[in-house]
Amino acid sequence: MTVYSNTVFHPTFCLLFTKMKIPFFDYKKYCKELPYADLVSETLSSGYLIGGPAISKFEEEIVNYTGIKHCITVGNATDAMEIIFDFLDLPKGSEVIVPAHTMIATASAAVSAGLKVKPIDVNFRYGLLTSKELSNVNLSNVSACMITQLNGICSDMDEIMNLLRSNSVPLVEDSAQGIGSFYKGTHAGGFGVGGCLSFYPAKVLGCLGDGGAIITNNDDLASYAYSVRDHGRGVDLQPLYWGRNSRLDSLNANILLTRLLNIDYYIEKRRRLASLYDNNLSALQDQGVLKLPAKHSVASDNPSTYQNYEVLAEKSSDLMAFLKDKGIGTIRQWGGFSIAHLRNLGFNIDNYPRTLDQFDRMFLLPMNHMLEEEEIIYITQSITEFYGA
Ligand SMILES: Cc1ncc(COP(=O)(O)O)c(C=O)c1O
C-alpha cells in the first residue's frame, strides 16, 4: 500500500503503514543537540582544561539539585564506586550483597577492593532489590550492601536502612542511573555512605563521553575522594593517600552545566512519553503478555525519571526481532547478563531460576527526551500488532 504525502490521513492510520527508523538511542542527534562549538570556545577561552571554575560550579549545582551535601566529580561512575569501597577499607574476602539485576560495574567496584560479591534476586515488580528480598538474606556476616537505584526509581530505603542499621551493614548506592530519582524526598545516593552518578551520554544527564561523580553526605568520604581522584594529593600537592587519576574534564563540566539547566524538561518529556507507552500498552498488560515499568519509587509517591523504560514481555526475543524489522531499536540491559549469569567470573545462573526467568523476558524500549510522541505511537502500534491484539 502506498501512502501519498499530500493525502490527508488520520495520523494513526498513517503510522500504521509508514515504516519509521527509531534507533534505541540516536547518538548522531544527541551530538547535534547543544551548541557544542560555543561550549568548546568558552572552555578554551577560560584556559581551564582540567579543574577550574566549571568543575566547582557543576559540583555546586549538583549539590543544589540533589540536596546531597557533597559532589566530587570523577572520570565515571565505576571509579566513583571504587573510591567509596577504598574509603570503607572493608576486610578482604568479606561478602558484599549486590542485586542480580545491575551492571557488572556495581560488582566489579566491590571486587576491586578485594571483596566477594553475592548477587540476590531482585523484585519482579520493580526490578530492584527491595526490603522484601533483603529481609530473607542473612546479613550477620555481610560487610556491605549495594542497592542499585535502577531505571529512574529508588527502592524502599526506609525499610532497607532499618534492616542494614540493625545489622551494622554499610550501604553503598549504585545510583549511576539515579539523577532526579527520589524516595520520600531524598535523592538517590543520599541514603548510605555514598552514591555515584554516571554522565554517560545516554543517561538523563549525559556529557560527551565518560563522566561521573560521587555524591555523599559523609564529610570524611568527601575529603578522601577530593584527594584520591587527584593522585591522593592534598591542597599543597603533598600526597595524603595512594590515589588515582579520575577527573571530569572542564569541557564536559561546561556541557553538563548547560544540560543541567534543561534537566526538568528532559525528565518531564520522558514522563510524558512513558505515560503514552503506559496508556497504549495497558491492554496488553491486562492480557498478561506485557508488564510495564513501575511509575514510582518503591513504597513512595516520587515519580520515575524513566531513565529506562524496561518491560517484561512474553516471547521477548521474537518481539525484539519483530520490532527490529519495523525499524525500532531495542536492547537488553547489560547485554542480557545479570551478575548471576557471569559464569566466567564464578557465578552459576542455575542457582538463580527467578533471575533467569526475568532476564529471558526483560528488555528496554526506546526512551529519551529526543523521541517524539509519533515515534512512541508507532512503537506501541507495532507491539500491539505483534501480539495480534
Ligand atoms: C547501574 C549502573 N551502574 C554503573 C554504571 C557505570 O557507569 P559509568 O559508565 O559511568 O562507569 C552504569 C552505566 O551504565 C549503570 O547503569
The ligand as an SDF file (V2000), in Angstrom:
LIG
                    3D

 16 16  0  0  0  0  0  0  0  0999 V2000
   23.5170    0.9350   37.1700 C   0  0  0  0  0  0  0  0  0  0  0  0
   24.8320    1.3520   36.5930 C   0  0  0  0  0  0  0  0  0  0  0  0
   25.9350    1.2310   37.3460 N   0  0  0  0  0  0  0  0  0  0  0  0
   27.1290    1.6190   36.8890 C   0  0  0  0  0  0  0  0  0  0  0  0
   27.2760    2.1440   35.6360 C   0  0  0  0  0  0  0  0  0  0  0  0
   28.6320    2.5420   35.1680 C   0  0  0  0  0  0  0  0  0  0  0  0
   28.7020    3.9050   34.9080 O   0  0  0  0  0  0  0  0  0  0  0  0
   29.9830    4.5010   34.1660 P   0  0  0  0  0  0  0  0  0  0  0  0
   29.8980    4.0500   32.7410 O   0  0  0  0  0  0  0  0  0  0  0  0
   29.8530    5.9860   34.3010 O   0  0  0  0  0  0  0  0  0  0  0  0
   31.1770    3.9660   34.8630 O   0  0  0  0  0  0  0  0  0  0  0  0
   26.1640    2.2890   34.8170 C   0  0  0  0  0  0  0  0  0  0  0  0
   26.2880    2.8270   33.4570 C   0  0  0  0  0  0  0  0  0  0  0  0
   25.6580    2.4150   32.5350 O   0  0  0  0  0  0  0  0  0  0  0  0
   24.9030    1.8790   35.3040 C   0  0  0  0  0  0  0  0  0  0  0  0
   23.8050    1.9900   34.5610 O   0  0  0  0  0  0  0  0  0  0  0  0
  1  2  1  0
  2  3  1  0
  2 15  2  0
  3  4  2  0
  4  5  1  0
  5  6  1  0
  5 12  2  0
  6  7  1  0
  7  8  1  0
  8  9  2  0
  8 10  1  0
  8 11  1  0
 12 13  1  0
 12 15  1  0
 13 14  2  0
 15 16  1  0
M  END
$$$$
